[in-house]
């Protein structure tokens, strides 16, 4: 899986979420306040600063696609690299974050 790109577009993320099983886990690494402002249906919130303590919540998903997103894509890149280093080789960062999701997929998700 070394050839799996580190990033995935919002369009490709939406397609993967609608596609056949196994569907990816959608991991939101923003703060609870950001999540309350705008979120993607079905996303699991594990803030970046809590990831090391809460990694156990992802147990069993090590070989499942995992797409991480934040606001614009910087935090999710860091989280994705960390996840890959800690046994999640299929982790990818959604390029452009929830901002790209709102722009390209679902304009009902608030921008902030």
C-alpha positions as a Python dict, from the first residue, in 0.01 Angstrom:
ca = {
    (1, 'X'): (0, 0, 0),
    (2, 'X'): (299, 230, -18),
    (3, 'X'): (158, 364, -346),
    (4, 'X'): (-164, 488, -183),
    (5, 'X'): (-159, 868, -209),
    (6, 'X'): (-142, 1057, 118),
    (7, 'X'): (-431, 1278, 8),
    (8, 'X'): (-771, 1212, -145),
    (9, 'X'): (-1004, 1474, -292),
    (10, 'X'): (-1345, 1560, -147),
    (11, 'X'): (-1505, 1427, -466),
    (12, 'X'): (-1325, 1093, -435),
    (13, 'X'): (-1407, 1081, -63),
    (14, 'X'): (-1778, 1125, -136),
    (15, 'X'): (-1762, 850, -397),
    (16, 'X'): (-1586, 615, -153),
    (17, 'X'): (-1847, 685, 115),
    (18, 'X'): (-2124, 593, -134),
    (19, 'X'): (-1933, 297, -276),
    (20, 'X'): (-1928, -71, -193),
    (21, 'X'): (-1804, -212, 136),
    (22, 'X'): (-1575, -169, 300),
    (23, 'X'): (-1663, 196, 315),
    (24, 'X'): (-1398, 418, 471),
    (25, 'X'): (-1409, 543, 826),
    (26, 'X'): (-1441, 922, 810),
    (27, 'X'): (-1235, 1073, 1091),
    (28, 'X'): (-1277, 1439, 1185),
    (29, 'X'): (-967, 1564, 1369),
    (30, 'X'): (-1096, 1916, 1442),
    (31, 'X'): (-1205, 2051, 1780),
    (32, 'X'): (-1548, 1977, 1930),
    (33, 'X'): (-1639, 2342, 1873),
    (34, 'X'): (-1555, 2320, 1503),
    (35, 'X'): (-1746, 1993, 1477),
    (36, 'X'): (-2052, 2157, 1635),
    (37, 'X'): (-2029, 2439, 1378),
    (38, 'X'): (-2005, 2215, 1071),
    (39, 'X'): (-1975, 1841, 1027),
    (40, 'X'): (-2010, 1566, 769),
    (41, 'X'): (-2276, 1303, 840),
    (42, 'X'): (-2122, 986, 974),
    (43, 'X'): (-1787, 1140, 1070),
    (44, 'X'): (-1621, 1022, 1390),
    (45, 'X'): (-1474, 1305, 1597),
    (46, 'X'): (-1133, 1244, 1750),
    (47, 'X'): (-959, 1581, 1788),
    (48, 'X'): (-594, 1580, 1682),
    (49, 'X'): (-478, 1666, 2034),
    (50, 'X'): (-664, 1361, 2174),
    (51, 'X'): (-556, 1106, 1914),
    (52, 'X'): (-276, 940, 2111),
    (53, 'X'): (-510, 880, 2407),
    (54, 'X'): (-806, 770, 2193),
    (55, 'X'): (-633, 559, 1927),
    (56, 'X'): (-797, 250, 2078),
    (57, 'X'): (-1129, 372, 1939),
    (58, 'X'): (-996, 289, 1593),
    (59, 'X'): (-899, -67, 1687),
    (60, 'X'): (-1024, -312, 1428),
    (61, 'X'): (-1000, -57, 1147),
    (62, 'X'): (-627, -98, 1081),
    (63, 'X'): (-685, -254, 737),
    (64, 'X'): (-988, -47, 644),
    (65, 'X'): (-974, 276, 444),
    (66, 'X'): (-967, 571, 682),
    (67, 'X'): (-1015, 926, 555),
    (68, 'X'): (-916, 1209, 789),
    (69, 'X'): (-1040, 1564, 753),
    (70, 'X'): (-1005, 1896, 929),
    (71, 'X'): (-1090, 2253, 825),
    (72, 'X'): (-850, 2305, 532),
    (73, 'X'): (-633, 1991, 526),
    (74, 'X'): (-322, 2073, 729),
    (75, 'X'): (-408, 1900, 1057),
    (76, 'X'): (-548, 1602, 873),
    (77, 'X'): (-217, 1559, 686),
    (78, 'X'): (-32, 1545, 1019),
    (79, 'X'): (-286, 1301, 1162),
    (80, 'X'): (-273, 1085, 850),
    (81, 'X'): (106, 1058, 866),
    (82, 'X'): (85, 969, 1236),
    (83, 'X'): (-182, 706, 1170),
    (84, 'X'): (26, 549, 893),
    (85, 'X'): (322, 534, 1130),
    (86, 'X'): (101, 365, 1390),
    (87, 'X'): (-49, 79, 1191),
    (88, 'X'): (-311, 237, 966),
    (89, 'X'): (-157, 205, 616),
    (90, 'X'): (-482, 296, 439),
    (91, 'X'): (-521, 635, 610),
    (92, 'X'): (-559, 932, 376),
    (93, 'X'): (-615, 1303, 429),
    (94, 'X'): (-906, 1473, 255),
    (95, 'X'): (-743, 1755, 60),
    (96, 'X'): (-897, 2092, 136),
    (97, 'X'): (-1080, 1966, 444),
    (98, 'X'): (-1442, 2037, 522),
    (99, 'X'): (-1407, 2360, 325),
    (100, 'X'): (-1359, 2152, 8),
    (101, 'X'): (-1650, 1929, 110),
    (102, 'X'): (-1879, 2232, 139),
    (103, 'X'): (-1755, 2376, -190),
    (104, 'X'): (-1765, 2058, -401),
    (105, 'X'): (-2004, 1814, -233),
    (106, 'X'): (-2255, 1957, 12),
    (107, 'X'): (-2315, 2334, 22),
    (108, 'X'): (-2554, 2287, 317),
    (109, 'X'): (-2252, 2227, 542),
    (110, 'X'): (-2173, 2571, 691),
    (111, 'X'): (-1851, 2750, 603),
    (112, 'X'): (-1657, 2914, 882),
}
